[in-house]
Amino acid sequence: TSSSTRGLFFGGYNPTTNNKIDYITIATTGNAADFGDLTEQRDGATGYSSKLRGVFVGGRKVVSPSYTYYNIIDYVTIATAGNATDFGDSTLKTSSIFGLSNGHGGLG
């Protein structure tokens, strides 16, 4: 997810599932920095964003030899680093779905 100034990366798997949220400042170069944590360890969550808020939906956690899928919805305020807050639940437990945004980059 992103705003015009920050890009967020969340969750993942290496070598275990994690709950980390990192950010970069888009206008500069450099390494990612810690933003906060998701409410649950997972990878494959989908990100949605507006100019102000990032939303993370679904995901899965490796529980060898299979996966546990989630219907979690978390959100963060992109301009303010901090842990994700529970937004509610989706109707399906899912992973790796498509993300959308209400930002249009100034197109008319």
C-alpha positions as CSV (number, residue, x, y, z in Angstrom):
1,T,0.0,0.0,0.0
2,S,1.1,3.6,-0.4
3,S,0.4,7.3,-0.2
4,S,2.2,9.8,-2.3
5,T,5.1,9.9,0.2
6,R,5.3,6.4,1.8
7,G,5.2,2.9,0.5
8,L,4.3,0.1,3.0
9,F,5.4,-3.6,2.9
10,F,3.7,-6.0,5.2
11,G,3.8,-9.6,6.4
12,G,5.8,-12.2,4.5
13,Y,7.5,-15.5,4.8
14,N,11.3,-15.9,5.3
15,P,11.9,-18.5,6.7
16,T,8.7,-18.3,8.8
17,T,5.5,-16.2,8.6
18,N,5.9,-12.8,10.2
19,N,3.7,-9.8,11.2
20,K,6.1,-6.9,10.3
21,I,5.2,-3.7,8.5
22,D,8.0,-1.8,7.0
23,Y,8.0,1.5,5.1
24,I,10.0,3.5,2.6
25,T,9.9,7.2,1.8
26,I,9.2,7.2,-1.9
27,A,11.1,10.5,-2.7
28,T,14.4,9.2,-1.2
29,T,16.7,6.2,-1.5
30,G,17.6,4.0,1.4
31,N,16.5,0.9,3.3
32,A,13.1,0.2,4.6
33,A,12.4,1.1,8.3
34,D,10.1,-0.5,10.9
35,F,6.5,0.9,10.7
36,G,4.8,-1.5,13.2
37,D,3.1,-4.9,13.3
38,L,0.1,-6.6,11.7
39,T,-2.5,-8.0,14.2
40,E,-1.5,-11.6,13.1
41,Q,1.5,-13.2,11.5
42,R,0.7,-13.9,7.8
43,D,1.8,-13.7,4.2
44,G,-0.2,-13.3,1.1
45,A,-2.4,-10.5,2.5
46,T,-3.8,-8.0,0.0
47,G,-3.2,-4.3,0.4
48,Y,-5.6,-1.5,-0.4
49,S,-5.0,2.2,0.2
50,S,-6.2,5.7,0.0
51,K,-4.1,8.8,0.5
52,L,-4.4,8.4,4.3
53,R,-5.1,4.7,5.2
54,G,-3.6,1.3,4.3
55,V,-5.8,-1.7,4.7
56,F,-4.6,-5.3,4.7
57,V,-7.0,-8.2,4.0
58,G,-6.7,-11.9,4.4
59,G,-3.5,-13.8,4.2
60,R,-2.2,-17.2,5.3
61,K,0.2,-18.7,7.8
62,V,2.3,-21.7,7.2
63,V,1.3,-24.5,9.5
64,S,3.4,-27.3,8.1
65,P,2.5,-29.2,5.9
66,S,-0.3,-26.8,4.9
67,Y,-1.7,-23.3,5.5
68,T,-4.1,-21.6,7.8
69,Y,-6.1,-18.9,5.9
70,Y,-7.4,-15.7,7.5
71,N,-10.3,-13.3,7.0
72,I,-8.7,-10.6,9.0
73,I,-8.9,-6.9,7.9
74,D,-6.3,-4.6,9.5
75,Y,-5.7,-0.9,8.9
76,V,-3.0,1.7,9.5
77,T,-2.7,5.4,9.1
78,I,0.1,5.7,6.5
79,A,1.5,9.0,7.7
80,T,1.8,7.8,11.3
81,A,3.9,4.7,12.1
82,G,2.4,2.2,14.5
83,N,0.8,-1.2,14.8
84,A,-2.2,-2.2,12.7
85,T,-5.7,-2.0,14.2
86,D,-8.4,-4.6,13.6
87,F,-10.9,-3.2,11.1
88,G,-13.2,-6.3,11.0
89,D,-13.5,-9.5,9.0
90,S,-14.0,-10.3,5.4
91,T,-16.7,-12.8,4.4
92,L,-14.0,-15.2,3.0
93,K,-10.8,-16.6,4.3
94,T,-8.4,-15.9,1.4
95,S,-4.9,-15.2,0.3
96,S,-3.2,-13.4,-2.6
97,I,-6.2,-11.6,-4.1
98,F,-5.9,-8.4,-6.1
99,G,-5.5,-4.9,-4.4
100,L,-7.1,-1.6,-5.3
101,S,-6.9,2.0,-4.5
102,N,-9.0,5.1,-4.6
103,G,-6.0,7.3,-5.6
104,H,-5.8,8.3,-9.2
105,G,-2.5,10.2,-9.4
106,G,-4.1,13.4,-10.6
107,L,-5.8,12.0,-13.7
108,G,-8.9,13.7,-14.7
